[in-house]
Amino acid sequence: MVNEITVVDDYGHHPVEIRATLEAARGCKFNRLLVLFQPHRYSRTQHLWDEFCRAFNQADILVLLDIYAASEAPIPGVTSEALATAIRKAGHKNVHYFRSMQEGIEYLLKQACPGTPSLRLARATSAAPAVNSWFCWERRIRRRMRISDPIIVATLAEMNVELQHGAALADLTSLGIGGTTDLLRIRKHESLPGLLKLLDANDVQHKFLGGGSNLLVGDGELPWVVLQLVRPEPDVVLDGSFARVDAAADLGRMITFCAKHDLGGMEGLIGVPGTVGGALRMNAGAYGMQIGSYVREVKLYRAASRTLETLRGDQISFEYRHTSFAPDDMMLSVILELPSKPFKLILEGIRICNEKRRSSQPLGQKSAGCIFKNPPGASAGRMIDELGLKGLSVGDARVSDRHANFFVNAGHASATDMLRLIADVRERVQKNYGVELENEVVVWNA
Ligand SMILES: Cc1cc2nc3c(=O)[nH]c(=O)nc-3n(C[C@H](O)[C@H](O)[C@H](O)COP(=O)(O)OP(=O)(O)OC[C@H]3O[C@@H](n4cnc5c(N)ncnc54)[C@H](O)[C@@H]3O)c2cc1C
């Protein structure tokens, strides 16, 4: 597996074998079948020419490489280039011929996972098998994910979960990019275990959305539904220096509310959009502080046990934009311990941080904050800036002129545009600095 792509190596050469394998693959739960094939021997290719023209009908994309001679002399007119033309004439719409195997593999991998770092692609290709075999890339099935079964709809209502059909994630994310899917809004934390059991039982994949300020969501019909907590009233309850905060609370409003009660410490996080749950997941931080430092307890849905659990702060590790929560854990509420500080002093800290943000970030534009994490001891933004990449664009996806680590949607950028821009910048930084930048933005590929 590379990302969510399964690589299958098969030694079938005969069109009947090829058809059988592709039909079997179609029967599995995969999205697309991306096939790379090197015909074996000129004589076989000539003899079975017509069968080869129909053997790849199940493949979404077919890449052909030069015929493997196996010590035969070439036969005039029997080439992979000509076979590609013949397969196209037979009705296949996505056939490509490459002279070099490396180019063919790279082409397919780019189709399978646009935006994947070139180094990872290189590692994947170096694991590619011998020359005269064929193999295919298959991605998990990309189904239109809509909840229409009346029994599921009724059960959701009983659980107090609101179902919104065809929600546009472009409207729910700060980048303004993303396709459509069903949105499930959860009013009661207690319904989560039952809800996830229901989704699992019906083979419905899901993602968990906070405020959508650190997300790059794929285009088109999305193959999973999105869960989101509904913010309760009140969402922050104070008890001395402790604040119990719902994960759906808005981070900035929570900081201001606590400040008004002389509880400070998190001034640096003012201006970080999104929810408290998202901030916990990302261990949001700025100007030398991070939310993890104040966490004393987290209530969460634990994917491993499928139950609601409570963790003490010292059971969780908070690192730079990384936490020890499992990917499917869902944070529901948190207890923060905040230092007391006079409101006036907190306000002054907030004013300074706001000023710093205003002077360095493209705040009026659609972005997801920093695209890349800073590598140890270096600044991703500085490297991108030094390479003169401010303003670099793919479609409407653009490296901000203000802050080189902010990529903005300057109009109607698609996820594909943004992923290409990310891949391009990453490649240039890798080439010039030998550093492979890691995404800070969370990518939900379609
Ligand atoms: C203008 C701008 C400035 C920014 N500045 C900063 C900054 O200074 N520092 C910084 O750290 N970040 C910054 N960000 C990024 C972003 O605001 C933070 O990462 C924020 O904490 C994300 O919260 P969210 O609720 O929007 O999460 P989302 O974007 O909705 O989700 C992000 C990830 O968290 C997961 N998630 C969300 N809620 C939960 C939950 N309750 N339980 C489990 N998982 C959850 C999602 O599944 C996803 O994987 C900035 C973004 C913008 C647009």
The ligand as an SDF file (V2000), in Angstrom:
LIG
                    3D

 53 58  0  0  0  0  0  0  0  0999 V2000
   -5.6130   32.3940    8.7860 C   0  0  0  0  0  0  0  0  0  0  0  0
   -5.2020   31.1480    9.5300 C   0  0  0  0  0  0  0  0  0  0  0  0
   -4.2260   31.2240   10.4990 C   0  0  0  0  0  0  0  0  0  0  0  0
   -3.8190   30.0820   11.1860 C   0  0  0  0  0  0  0  0  0  0  0  0
   -2.8630   30.1870   12.1510 N   0  0  0  0  0  0  0  0  0  0  0  0
   -2.4980   29.1060   12.8450 C   0  0  0  0  0  0  0  0  0  0  0  0
   -1.5080   29.2060   13.8850 C   0  0  0  0  0  0  0  0  0  0  0  0
   -0.9690   30.2630   14.1780 O   0  0  0  0  0  0  0  0  0  0  0  0
   -1.2020   28.0840   14.5770 N   0  0  0  0  0  0  0  0  0  0  0  0
   -1.8010   26.8820   14.3120 C   0  0  0  0  0  0  0  0  0  0  0  0
   -1.4860   25.8880   14.9870 O   0  0  0  0  0  0  0  0  0  0  0  0
   -2.7290   26.7550   13.3240 N   0  0  0  0  0  0  0  0  0  0  0  0
   -3.0840   27.8330   12.5900 C   0  0  0  0  0  0  0  0  0  0  0  0
   -4.0230   27.7100   11.5990 N   0  0  0  0  0  0  0  0  0  0  0  0
   -4.5740   26.3860   11.2660 C   0  0  0  0  0  0  0  0  0  0  0  0
   -5.8960   26.0030   11.9860 C   0  0  0  0  0  0  0  0  0  0  0  0
   -6.6100   27.1460   12.3190 O   0  0  0  0  0  0  0  0  0  0  0  0
   -5.6230   25.1680   13.2200 C   0  0  0  0  0  0  0  0  0  0  0  0
   -4.9640   23.9690   12.9010 O   0  0  0  0  0  0  0  0  0  0  0  0
   -6.9410   24.8380   13.9500 C   0  0  0  0  0  0  0  0  0  0  0  0
   -6.6200   24.4000   15.2530 O   0  0  0  0  0  0  0  0  0  0  0  0
   -7.7760   23.7670   13.2520 C   0  0  0  0  0  0  0  0  0  0  0  0
   -9.0280   23.6690   13.9260 O   0  0  0  0  0  0  0  0  0  0  0  0
  -10.3690   23.3120   13.1460 P   0  0  0  0  0  0  0  0  0  0  0  0
  -11.4460   23.1630   14.1490 O   0  0  0  0  0  0  0  0  0  0  0  0
  -10.6250   24.2920   12.0800 O   0  0  0  0  0  0  0  0  0  0  0  0
   -9.9880   21.8890   12.5660 O   0  0  0  0  0  0  0  0  0  0  0  0
  -10.3530   21.3090   11.1290 P   0  0  0  0  0  0  0  0  0  0  0  0
   -9.6380   22.0970   10.1040 O   0  0  0  0  0  0  0  0  0  0  0  0
  -11.8100   21.1400   10.9900 O   0  0  0  0  0  0  0  0  0  0  0  0
   -9.6980   19.8680   11.2490 O   0  0  0  0  0  0  0  0  0  0  0  0
   -8.2970   19.7030   11.3290 C   0  0  0  0  0  0  0  0  0  0  0  0
   -8.0280   18.2620   11.7790 C   0  0  0  0  0  0  0  0  0  0  0  0
   -8.5030   18.0890   13.0920 O   0  0  0  0  0  0  0  0  0  0  0  0
   -9.4770   17.0390   13.1250 C   0  0  0  0  0  0  0  0  0  0  0  0
  -10.4850   17.4330   14.1030 N   0  0  0  0  0  0  0  0  0  0  0  0
  -11.2090   18.5590   14.1550 C   0  0  0  0  0  0  0  0  0  0  0  0
  -11.9940   18.5590   15.2390 N   0  0  0  0  0  0  0  0  0  0  0  0
  -11.7680   17.3940   15.8780 C   0  0  0  0  0  0  0  0  0  0  0  0
  -12.2700   16.7830   17.0640 C   0  0  0  0  0  0  0  0  0  0  0  0
  -13.1680   17.3840   17.8540 N   0  0  0  0  0  0  0  0  0  0  0  0
  -11.8200   15.5510   17.3840 N   0  0  0  0  0  0  0  0  0  0  0  0
  -10.9150   14.9190   16.6150 C   0  0  0  0  0  0  0  0  0  0  0  0
  -10.3850   15.4410   15.5060 N   0  0  0  0  0  0  0  0  0  0  0  0
  -10.8070   16.6760   15.1440 C   0  0  0  0  0  0  0  0  0  0  0  0
  -10.0180   16.9270   11.7260 C   0  0  0  0  0  0  0  0  0  0  0  0
  -10.5160   15.6270   11.4810 O   0  0  0  0  0  0  0  0  0  0  0  0
   -8.7750   17.2180   10.9310 C   0  0  0  0  0  0  0  0  0  0  0  0
   -7.9690   16.0640   10.8670 O   0  0  0  0  0  0  0  0  0  0  0  0
   -4.4300   28.8400   10.8860 C   0  0  0  0  0  0  0  0  0  0  0  0
   -5.4270   28.7650    9.8980 C   0  0  0  0  0  0  0  0  0  0  0  0
   -5.8090   29.9020    9.2240 C   0  0  0  0  0  0  0  0  0  0  0  0
   -6.8850   29.8060    8.1790 C   0  0  0  0  0  0  0  0  0  0  0  0
  1  2  1  0
  2  3  1  0
  2 52  2  0
  3  4  2  0
  4  5  1  0
  4 50  1  0
  5  6  2  0
  6  7  1  0
  6 13  1  0
  7  8  2  0
  7  9  1  0
  9 10  1  0
 10 11  2  0
 10 12  1  0
 12 13  2  0
 13 14  1  0
 14 15  1  0
 14 50  1  0
 15 16  1  0
 16 17  1  0
 16 18  1  0
 18 19  1  0
 18 20  1  0
 20 21  1  0
 20 22  1  0
 22 23  1  0
 23 24  1  0
 24 25  2  0
 24 26  1  0
 24 27  1  0
 27 28  1  0
 28 29  2  0
 28 30  1  0
 28 31  1  0
 31 32  1  0
 32 33  1  0
 33 34  1  0
 33 48  1  0
 34 35  1  0
 35 36  1  0
 35 46  1  0
 36 37  1  0
 36 45  1  0
 37 38  2  0
 38 39  1  0
 39 40  1  0
 39 45  2  0
 40 41  1  0
 40 42  2  0
 42 43  1  0
 43 44  2  0
 44 45  1  0
 46 47  1  0
 46 48  1  0
 48 49  1  0
 50 51  2  0
 51 52  1  0
 52 53  1  0
M  END
$$$$
